[in-house]
Amino acid sequence: MTVSKTASSCAALSLVAAIGLTLPATPAVAAEDPHISEIGYALDTDFIEIAAEPGTDVSGWTIGSVTRGGSVHAAQNTTTIPDGTTVGDSGALAIDVSITNSVKSGNAADGSYGSSAFAIDDDGVLVGFEQIGGVIDGTGVTGTSNKHTPEAVVGEEASPTGATASGGQTIQLVDGTWTSAAPTPDALPDDDGGEDGGDTPVPEDVTPVADIQGTGDESPLQGATVKTQGVVTASYPSGGLNGYYVQTPGTGGADDETPGASDGIFVYSPDTVAEVSIGDYLELTGSVSEHYGQTQVSVSGTALTTVNEPAEAIKPVEDAFPDDAAAREALEGMLLQPSSELTVADNYNTNTYGEVVLATGEGTLPQPTDVERPGSAEAKALEAKNLEREVVLDDGATVNYLENDKDTVLPYVSNDEPVRVGAKATITSPVVLGFDHEKWRFQPTTRLTGDNAEAIQPASFSDTRTAAPEEVGGRVSLASFNVLNYFTTTGDQLDGCSYYDDREGNHITVRGGCAARGAANAESLKRQETKIVTAINELDASVVSLMEIENSAVFGDDRDAALETLVERLNEAAGDEKWDFVPSPEEVPADEDVIRTALIYQPAEVATQEESTILDDEDAFSNAREPLSQAFTPKDESGGLDADKTFVTISNHFKSKGSGEGPGNEDNGDGQGNSNADRVKQAKSLVEFAGEQQEAADSDFVYLLGDFNSYTQEDPMQVFYGAGFKDVASEMTDESTYVFKSRTGSLDHVLALDASGGPSAFDAITGADVWNINSVEALALEYSRFNYNAGDFYAPDQFRASDHDPVVVGLFEPDDPDGNDDAGPDDAEADAEAGAGADGGEDNASSGADSDASVGAGGSSDSAADSGSSEDNAGSDSDAGGDLPRTGLDPTLMMSIAAGLLVIGASIVLIARRRRLGGRR
């Protein structure tokens, strides 16, 4: 720790301390309203300044900062002031101390989060606790206990300052208001002129905005005081931006008289923002700085005048919005109305900050490891392109709707006009291009809320919802469905649960403290059930693999109790006994998770064969849910069984990417996240298990369904491809099941065996669809966010029933009226052209690969360091799947077979058509 050496007395103290001497203690002087007066965190050396009566003894005081989470991160983030230290004649004393996790680290910091500075006197009394950023009078960070956090801070709530510092500046308490200004350590603002001291000379000449902006990433006039003129194009008197944009009169439109330099700029001015209106022509004097990468001029309350002459109108730039960073920089702060195509890429933060992430051009932002192999040059190039395409459609505010603005209706959220990932976005009225927290942003010209959307919202969106999945054909169908921690054991039935509450303090979901993970009470469970039941009944698959359903044995009940309840609710909604569940086998693993996999089915369409089986491999699945296998046989219209088409389903839920321990399980940055080695091990164990179940059922129709927590090109998936499985959705669709951090990809898969010499599981597929009802919808629609916001967004429908989208596939062409299998085209010639193995599957794979690569399915991956040789690892050298989305057999083999069939003749083809859908006898 060092006490700031700006004042001579502080320098003397440092010298005394350095040579090991101790100054005589002086009598403590009662501090008159001591407080924190300045926080410097955007500097080379951080400091916290204490204001108190000159001569106040601050010996033994503790000064420090807590993170956004409320705890002191490390020992260097707190310090004790040496004995003999007193406040100098200036009435201020700056203490050098590292401030961690500042607002520069993420957009959450400008909401209810941000580093907070504290001061504790030598009696252990909290003198001040001030939060960087936040919303004045809003909820502040609460101190949390750890080994570095002083007891006086624990449980206390910081006071949001509402202020953040530009680069090279600090936040200071000036006339009772926190503001950003040049640092004044060891001196109060009035002592050296400060924010309003008047010592800085006012420039005589007007500097054009373009000269302030310059042609680089940062202003060439940073730190200078300038006088400039401009017309107000956007103003934000509420919501936390505390300023407005101005633009040089007559600029914009098709003509650019200042190439490479912007003619618009942000004016940070809490003192004047309420006084200006859009269209005002102003002359402004203030200091130039960069705030999170955006050039701004900070203007005090006395540094603004109205220009009493006509101003030529501002024209919005209507060109296509560029991907190039320099081209965007030349538009920073200007009025735009982009004419190019834009696509919604993410709406997760809409629920918190009123933001919608857009992608320029057609298609979402693909998860790189869903399209390319992890760590490859192609994956890196794809992510670089993703970053170029991103732009945020914002709401003209910095508030956190979950914390301090719950009573304001969220913008961009609606059940009637949903803003969904993948939807086309059209800018319908001018926006201003801003930059903040490493993102380019389209800002409306004033703050947008759900209440004023009709007049203010600057964009419209296409409606991409569908009431049901696409037709997939076939006699029966399979699907996967994540039921989002469906627990019939609610939190109020257990002791120790903590909760997430709505804005009125009502418990909605379990937060922790007990084994339950779902709804807090019966009312919340009803809302969750309604969405899940509606979705599954509309999905209407013959067999559905479920993930994240309660393992009721954990609560002392029958293992299938929650599963049975869900089936009862499904049947109640369907109006008949449409559904049944696969009972747990007699033998279950000794140590299971509180959530499990399960299978439900429609008895009118399929019948179970033998008892279900759980893969009990503690070594591989100690941190995941054990796979559940069940064989089914289709029923014909009379209810008879078609044994030749008996198929095996295995329901799966692999280890997540969020944590990992041991070699190969740390996140190495290639996109696969944590626990990649464990998922590879689970994939290998599952392949062996699938082979056993295939033999037991005497059928080549083997399907692996569920949440593999692996994107399409990642290492665990390569294990399956190497074993002869194909990923159905990537082969037959251009859709994905999951959205994470604005990247779209598939963690959920249906894998079909395609390794046999005769007709295979993949051959039997008649169609596939990813029904985008969950991942693409706004989080605010979920049952778990009921009444979190003043907007009433919950609806008893299928949309946002979960966070993963279901995959559905059709199996087996229906019989024709003569009782023959209609496996494809009616004429022998068309059938021969399709080939003998896969109903044109290779052609479908090719088109699916091209479409998936261009539209983007997303992904991220992490190599398994201990997964063994390349042979065992089934990695990028695998011929079966190294260039996915294409997976499966060598196409040259398929072409040879097709050519042979053409020579043999149509009659043999017809025999092959009848036989290829038959199972092993």
Disulfide bonds with the S-S distance in Angstrom:
Cys497-Cys514 1.97
